[in-house]
Amino acid sequence: MSDDPTIGFLKADVARFCAVLEELAPAIRLRLLVELRAALNEVTDAALDEGMAAAKAEGWGLRQIGDQVGLSHEKVRYRLAQATGRGEPAGEPC
């Protein structure tokens, strides 16, 4: 768990959102939770890819990046290539 207060604030905001959902019908609650999870994954995946690309552009190795983000160097290589294929910045080619 992170000691960063920014993460704590975000987690608290998400917890408040989820608490509001407890009063909704199960079908609506589940749909909104799935939508929330997808939205968070989309935003954090894009930010992770951008961060990895920035590290690569600064000269970090794929293994060093992988160690920081909890991925294998091959998965880092794949994600950077995918981001480049989508037209997003991904630093220097692997």
DSSP file (Angstrom, degrees, kcal/mol; ACC not computed):
  #  RESIDUE AA STRUCTURE BP1 BP2  ACC     N-H-->O    O-->H-N    N-H-->O    O-->H-N    TCO  KAPPA ALPHA  PHI   PSI    X-CA   Y-CA   Z-CA
    1    1 A M              0   0    0      0, 0.0     2,-0.2     0, 0.0     0, 0.0   0.000 360.0 360.0 360.0 139.6    0.0    0.0    0.0
    2    2 A S        -     0   0    0      1,-0.1     6,-0.0     2,-0.1     0, 0.0  -0.485 360.0-155.4 -78.6 143.7    1.3    3.4   -0.9
    3    3 A D        +     0   0    0     -2,-0.2    -1,-0.1     4,-0.0     5,-0.0   0.419  59.2 120.3 -92.1  -1.5    2.0    6.1    1.7
    4    4 A D     >  -     0   0    0      1,-0.2     4,-1.6     2,-0.0     3,-0.5  -0.484  61.2-145.5 -67.2 124.4    1.5    8.8   -0.8
    5    5 A P  H  > S+     0   0    0      0, 0.0     4,-2.3     0, 0.0     5,-0.2   0.806  96.9  62.3 -63.4 -27.9   -1.4   11.0    0.4
    6    6 A T  H  > S+     0   0    0      1,-0.2     4,-2.2     2,-0.2     5,-0.2   0.913 103.8  48.1 -62.5 -41.6   -2.6   11.6   -3.2
    7    7 A I  H  > S+     0   0    0     -3,-0.5     4,-2.8     1,-0.2    -1,-0.2   0.900 109.5  53.8 -64.9 -40.1   -3.3    7.9   -3.5
    8    8 A G  H  X S+     0   0    0     -4,-1.6     4,-2.2     2,-0.2    -2,-0.2   0.896 108.3  49.2 -60.4 -41.2   -5.1    8.0   -0.2
    9    9 A F  H  X S+     0   0    0     -4,-2.3     4,-2.2     2,-0.2    -2,-0.2   0.925 112.6  47.3 -64.8 -44.3   -7.3   10.8   -1.4
   10   10 A L  H  X S+     0   0    0     -4,-2.2     4,-2.4     1,-0.2    -2,-0.2   0.918 111.7  50.3 -63.6 -42.7   -8.2    9.0   -4.6
   11   11 A K  H  X S+     0   0    0     -4,-2.8     4,-2.5     1,-0.2    -1,-0.2   0.903 110.3  50.5 -62.3 -40.4   -8.9    5.8   -2.8
   12   12 A A  H  X S+     0   0    0     -4,-2.2     4,-2.3     2,-0.2    -1,-0.2   0.888 109.2  51.5 -64.8 -38.9  -11.2    7.6   -0.4
   13   13 A D  H  X S+     0   0    0     -4,-2.2     4,-2.2     2,-0.2    -2,-0.2   0.921 111.4  46.6 -63.6 -43.2  -13.0    9.2   -3.3
   14   14 A V  H  X S+     0   0    0     -4,-2.4     4,-2.6     1,-0.2    -2,-0.2   0.903 111.1  52.5 -65.4 -40.4  -13.6    5.8   -4.9
   15   15 A A  H  X S+     0   0    0     -4,-2.5     4,-2.2     2,-0.2    -2,-0.2   0.896 109.0  50.0 -62.5 -40.0  -14.7    4.4   -1.6
   16   16 A R  H  X S+     0   0    0     -4,-2.3     4,-1.8     2,-0.2    -1,-0.2   0.918 110.4  50.0 -64.1 -42.6  -17.2    7.2   -1.2
   17   17 A F  H  X S+     0   0    0     -4,-2.2     4,-1.3     1,-0.2    -2,-0.2   0.928 111.7  48.1 -59.8 -45.4  -18.5    6.5   -4.7
   18   18 A C  H  X S+     0   0    0     -4,-2.6     4,-0.8     1,-0.2    -1,-0.2   0.860 107.0  56.5 -65.4 -35.6  -18.9    2.8   -3.9
   19   19 A A  H >< S+     0   0    0     -4,-2.2     3,-0.7     1,-0.2     4,-0.3   0.881 104.0  53.2 -64.0 -37.5  -20.7    3.6   -0.7
   20   20 A V  H >< S+     0   0    0     -4,-1.8     3,-1.2     1,-0.2    -1,-0.2   0.852 103.3  58.7 -63.9 -34.1  -23.3    5.6   -2.6
   21   21 A L  H >< S+     0   0    0     -4,-1.3     3,-2.1     1,-0.2    -1,-0.2   0.734  85.0  79.3 -68.4 -22.0  -23.8    2.5   -4.8
   22   22 A E  T << S+     0   0    0     -4,-0.8    -1,-0.2    -3,-0.7    -2,-0.2   0.751  89.6  55.6 -59.6 -23.5  -24.8    0.3   -1.8
   23   23 A E  T <  S+     0   0    0     -3,-1.2    -1,-0.3    -4,-0.3    -2,-0.2   0.544  93.3  91.2 -86.1  -7.2  -28.3    1.9   -1.9
   24   24 A L  S <  S-     0   0    0     -3,-2.1    -3,-0.0    -4,-0.2     0, 0.0  -0.425  91.1 -86.7 -87.7 162.4  -28.9    1.0   -5.5
   25   25 A A     >  -     0   0    0     -2,-0.1     4,-2.9     1,-0.1     3,-0.3  -0.350  45.0-111.1 -61.2 146.9  -30.5   -2.2   -6.9
   26   26 A P  H  > S+     0   0    0      0, 0.0     4,-2.9     0, 0.0     5,-0.2   0.856 115.1  52.5 -53.2 -41.6  -28.0   -5.0   -7.4
   27   27 A A  H  > S+     0   0    0      2,-0.2     4,-2.1     1,-0.2     5,-0.1   0.923 114.2  41.9 -63.6 -43.3  -28.1   -4.9  -11.2
   28   28 A I  H  > S+     0   0    0     -3,-0.3     4,-2.6     2,-0.2     5,-0.2   0.923 114.7  51.9 -68.2 -44.0  -27.5   -1.1  -11.4
   29   29 A R  H  X S+     0   0    0     -4,-2.9     4,-2.2     1,-0.2    -2,-0.2   0.934 111.9  45.7 -58.2 -48.5  -24.8   -1.3   -8.7
   30   30 A L  H  X S+     0   0    0     -4,-2.9     4,-2.4    -5,-0.2    -1,-0.2   0.905 111.8  51.5 -64.1 -41.6  -23.0   -4.1  -10.5
   31   31 A R  H  X S+     0   0    0     -4,-2.1     4,-2.4    -5,-0.2    -1,-0.2   0.930 111.9  46.8 -60.8 -44.9  -23.2   -2.3  -13.8
   32   32 A L  H  X S+     0   0    0     -4,-2.6     4,-2.6     1,-0.2    -1,-0.2   0.868 111.2  51.6 -66.8 -36.0  -21.8    0.9  -12.3
   33   33 A L  H  X S+     0   0    0     -4,-2.2     4,-2.7    -5,-0.2    -1,-0.2   0.901 110.3  48.6 -66.2 -40.1  -19.0   -1.0  -10.6
   34   34 A V  H  X S+     0   0    0     -4,-2.4     4,-2.4     2,-0.2    -2,-0.2   0.911 112.9  48.3 -64.7 -41.9  -18.0   -2.7  -13.8
   35   35 A E  H  X S+     0   0    0     -4,-2.4     4,-2.4     2,-0.2    -2,-0.2   0.898 111.7  50.1 -64.7 -40.2  -18.1    0.7  -15.6
   36   36 A L  H  X S+     0   0    0     -4,-2.6     4,-2.8     2,-0.2     5,-0.2   0.942 111.0  48.6 -62.2 -48.0  -16.0    2.2  -12.8
   37   37 A R  H  X S+     0   0    0     -4,-2.7     4,-2.6     1,-0.2    -2,-0.2   0.916 112.5  48.3 -59.4 -43.9  -13.4   -0.6  -13.0
   38   38 A A  H  X S+     0   0    0     -4,-2.4     4,-2.4     2,-0.2    -1,-0.2   0.906 112.4  48.8 -63.6 -41.8  -13.2   -0.3  -16.8
   39   39 A A  H  X S+     0   0    0     -4,-2.4     4,-2.3     2,-0.2    -2,-0.2   0.919 112.8  47.2 -65.5 -43.4  -12.8    3.5  -16.6
   40   40 A L  H  X S+     0   0    0     -4,-2.8     4,-2.9     1,-0.2     5,-0.3   0.914 112.7  49.7 -64.3 -42.2  -10.1    3.3  -13.9
   41   41 A N  H  X S+     0   0    0     -4,-2.6     4,-2.7    -5,-0.2     5,-0.3   0.910 110.1  51.0 -62.3 -42.2   -8.2    0.6  -15.9
   42   42 A E  H  X S+     0   0    0     -4,-2.4     4,-1.9     2,-0.2    -2,-0.2   0.936 115.0  41.8 -61.0 -47.1   -8.4    2.7  -19.1
   43   43 A V  H  X S+     0   0    0     -4,-2.3     4,-2.2     2,-0.2    -2,-0.2   0.931 118.6  43.9 -68.4 -45.9   -6.9    5.8  -17.4
   44   44 A T  H  X S+     0   0    0     -4,-2.9     4,-2.5     2,-0.2    -2,-0.2   0.863 112.0  52.9 -72.3 -33.8   -4.3    4.0  -15.3
   45   45 A D  H  X S+     0   0    0     -4,-2.7     4,-2.5    -5,-0.3    -1,-0.2   0.926 111.2  47.0 -64.0 -43.5   -3.2    1.7  -18.2
   46   46 A A  H  X S+     0   0    0     -4,-1.9     4,-2.3    -5,-0.3    -2,-0.2   0.917 113.6  47.9 -63.5 -43.0   -2.7    4.8  -20.5
   47   47 A A  H  X S+     0   0    0     -4,-2.2     4,-2.6     2,-0.2    -1,-0.2   0.892 111.2  51.1 -65.4 -38.9   -0.8    6.6  -17.7
   48   48 A L  H  X S+     0   0    0     -4,-2.5     4,-2.7     2,-0.2    -2,-0.2   0.926 110.4  48.7 -63.5 -44.8    1.4    3.5  -17.1
   49   49 A D  H  X S+     0   0    0     -4,-2.5     4,-2.3     1,-0.2    -2,-0.2   0.907 112.5  48.3 -61.3 -42.1    2.2    3.2  -20.8
   50   50 A E  H  X S+     0   0    0     -4,-2.3     4,-2.2     2,-0.2    -2,-0.2   0.899 112.1  49.6 -65.3 -40.4    3.1    6.9  -20.9
   51   51 A G  H  X S+     0   0    0     -4,-2.6     4,-2.3     2,-0.2    -2,-0.2   0.904 111.2  48.5 -65.1 -41.3    5.3    6.6  -17.8
   52   52 A M  H  X S+     0   0    0     -4,-2.7     4,-2.5     2,-0.2    -2,-0.2   0.898 111.1  51.0 -65.4 -39.5    7.1    3.6  -19.2
   53   53 A A  H  X S+     0   0    0     -4,-2.3     4,-2.5     2,-0.2    39,-0.2   0.897 109.7  50.2 -63.9 -40.0    7.6    5.4  -22.5
   54   54 A A  H  X S+     0   0    0     -4,-2.2     4,-1.4     2,-0.2    -2,-0.2   0.909 111.1  48.8 -64.6 -41.7    9.1    8.4  -20.6
   55   55 A A  H  <>S+     0   0    0     -4,-2.3     5,-2.5     2,-0.2     4,-0.2   0.919 111.8  49.2 -63.6 -42.9   11.4    6.1  -18.7
   56   56 A K  H ><5S+     0   0    0     -4,-2.5     3,-1.5     1,-0.2    -2,-0.2   0.904 108.6  53.3 -61.8 -41.6   12.5    4.5  -21.9
   57   57 A A  H 3<5S+     0   0    0     -4,-2.5    -1,-0.2     1,-0.3    -2,-0.2   0.792 105.1  55.4 -65.0 -27.4   13.1    7.9  -23.5
   58   58 A E  T 3<5S-     0   0    0     -4,-1.4    -1,-0.3    -3,-0.2    -2,-0.2   0.461 128.8 -97.8 -83.6  -1.0   15.3    8.8  -20.5
   59   59 A G  T < 5 +     0   0    0     -3,-1.5    -3,-0.2     1,-0.3    -2,-0.1   0.538  69.7 152.9 100.5   7.3   17.4    5.7  -21.2
   60   60 A W      < -     0   0    0     -5,-2.5    -1,-0.3    -6,-0.2     2,-0.1  -0.408  43.6-119.9 -66.8 146.1   16.0    3.2  -18.7
   61   61 A G     >  -     0   0    0      1,-0.1     4,-2.4    -2,-0.1     5,-0.2  -0.462  20.9-112.8 -81.0 160.0   16.3   -0.4  -19.7
   62   62 A L  H  > S+     0   0    0      1,-0.2     4,-2.7     2,-0.2     5,-0.1   0.864 117.9  51.2 -62.7 -36.6   13.3   -2.6  -20.2
   63   63 A R  H  > S+     0   0    0      2,-0.2     4,-2.5     1,-0.2    -1,-0.2   0.900 109.4  50.4 -68.0 -39.6   14.2   -4.8  -17.1
   64   64 A Q  H  > S+     0   0    0      2,-0.2     4,-1.6     1,-0.2    -2,-0.2   0.917 113.0  46.0 -63.9 -43.2   14.6   -1.6  -15.0
   65   65 A I  H  X S+     0   0    0     -4,-2.4     4,-1.8     1,-0.2    -2,-0.2   0.942 112.1  51.7 -63.0 -47.0   11.2   -0.4  -16.1
   66   66 A G  H  X>S+     0   0    0     -4,-2.7     5,-1.9     1,-0.2     4,-1.5   0.883 106.6  53.6 -58.2 -40.6    9.6   -3.8  -15.5
   67   67 A D  H  <5S+     0   0    0     -4,-2.5    -1,-0.2     1,-0.2    -2,-0.2   0.889 109.9  48.6 -61.8 -38.6   11.0   -4.0  -12.0
   68   68 A Q  H  <5S+     0   0    0     -4,-1.6    -1,-0.2    -3,-0.2    -2,-0.2   0.830 120.9  33.8 -70.4 -33.3    9.4   -0.6  -11.2
   69   69 A V  H  <5S-     0   0    0     -4,-1.8    -1,-0.2     2,-0.2    -2,-0.2   0.429 109.5-111.9-107.2  -0.3    6.0   -1.5  -12.6
   70   70 A G  T  <5S+     0   0    0     -4,-1.5     2,-0.3     1,-0.3    -3,-0.2   0.823  76.5 118.4  76.3  31.3    5.8   -5.2  -11.7
   71   71 A L      < -     0   0    0     -5,-1.9    -1,-0.3    -6,-0.2    -2,-0.2  -0.897  68.2-104.1-124.7 156.5    6.0   -6.5  -15.3
   72   72 A S     >  -     0   0    0     -2,-0.3     4,-2.2     1,-0.1     5,-0.2  -0.393  35.0-113.5 -70.2 157.5    8.4   -8.7  -17.2
   73   73 A H  H  > S+     0   0    0      1,-0.2     4,-2.5     2,-0.2     5,-0.1   0.836 119.1  55.5 -63.0 -30.0   10.7   -6.9  -19.6
   74   74 A E  H  > S+     0   0    0      2,-0.2     4,-2.5     1,-0.2    -1,-0.2   0.889 106.6  49.1 -68.9 -38.2    9.0   -8.7  -22.4
   75   75 A K  H  > S+     0   0    0      2,-0.2     4,-2.8     1,-0.2    -2,-0.2   0.887 110.9  50.9 -66.9 -37.9    5.6   -7.4  -21.3
   76   76 A V  H  X S+     0   0    0     -4,-2.2     4,-2.6     2,-0.2     5,-0.2   0.941 110.3  49.2 -61.9 -46.9    7.1   -3.9  -21.1
   77   77 A R  H  X S+     0   0    0     -4,-2.5     4,-2.2     1,-0.2    -2,-0.2   0.922 112.8  48.1 -56.7 -46.0    8.5   -4.3  -24.7
   78   78 A Y  H  X S+     0   0    0     -4,-2.5     4,-2.7     2,-0.2    -2,-0.2   0.931 112.1  47.7 -61.7 -48.2    5.0   -5.5  -25.8
   79   79 A R  H  X S+     0   0    0     -4,-2.8     4,-2.5     1,-0.2    -1,-0.2   0.891 111.8  50.1 -64.6 -38.8    3.2   -2.6  -24.2
   80   80 A L  H  X S+     0   0    0     -4,-2.6     4,-2.0     2,-0.2    -1,-0.2   0.908 112.2  47.8 -64.9 -40.3    5.6    0.0  -25.5
   81   81 A A  H  X S+     0   0    0     -4,-2.2     4,-2.2    -5,-0.2    -2,-0.2   0.903 111.8  50.1 -65.9 -41.0    5.2   -1.5  -29.0
   82   82 A Q  H  X S+     0   0    0     -4,-2.7     4,-1.3     2,-0.2    -2,-0.2   0.918 110.0  50.1 -63.1 -43.2    1.4   -1.5  -28.7
   83   83 A A  H  <>S+     0   0    0     -4,-2.5     5,-2.6     1,-0.2     3,-0.2   0.889 110.6  50.0 -62.8 -38.9    1.4    2.1  -27.5
   84   84 A T  H ><5S+     0   0    0     -4,-2.0     3,-1.4     1,-0.2    -1,-0.2   0.894 107.7  54.1 -65.4 -39.5    3.5    3.1  -30.5
   85   85 A G  H 3<5S+     0   0    0     -4,-2.2    -1,-0.2     1,-0.3    -2,-0.2   0.757 104.9  54.4 -65.8 -25.6    1.1    1.2  -32.8
   86   86 A R  T 3<5S-     0   0    0     -4,-1.3    -1,-0.3    -3,-0.2    -2,-0.2   0.436 121.7-107.5 -86.7  -0.5   -1.8    3.2  -31.4
   87   87 A G  T < 5S+     0   0    0     -3,-1.4    -3,-0.2     1,-0.3    -2,-0.1   0.658  77.3 133.9  84.0  14.5    0.0    6.5  -32.3
   88   88 A E      < -     0   0    0     -5,-2.6    -1,-0.3    -6,-0.2     2,-0.2  -0.642  67.6 -91.1 -95.3 156.8    0.8    7.2  -28.6
   89   89 A P        +     0   0    0      0, 0.0   -36,-0.2     0, 0.0   -35,-0.1  -0.453  49.6 162.8 -66.8 134.9    4.2    8.3  -27.5
   90   90 A A        -     0   0    0      1,-0.4    -6,-0.1    -2,-0.2    -7,-0.1   0.126  42.1-122.6-139.7  21.7    6.4    5.4  -26.5
   91   91 A G        -     0   0    0    -35,-0.1    -1,-0.4   -34,-0.0   -37,-0.1  -0.303  67.3  -8.9  72.2-156.8    9.9    6.7  -26.4
   92   92 A E  S    S-     0   0    0    -39,-0.2   -36,-0.0     1,-0.1   -33,-0.0  -0.386  87.8 -89.2 -72.8 152.2   12.6    5.2  -28.5
   93   93 A P              0   0    0      0, 0.0    -1,-0.1     0, 0.0   -12,-0.0  -0.294 360.0 360.0 -60.0 147.8   11.9    1.9  -30.4
   94   94 A C              0   0    0    -17,-0.1   -32,-0.1    -3,-0.1   -17,-0.0   0.482 360.0 360.0 -73.4 360.0   12.7   -1.2  -28.3
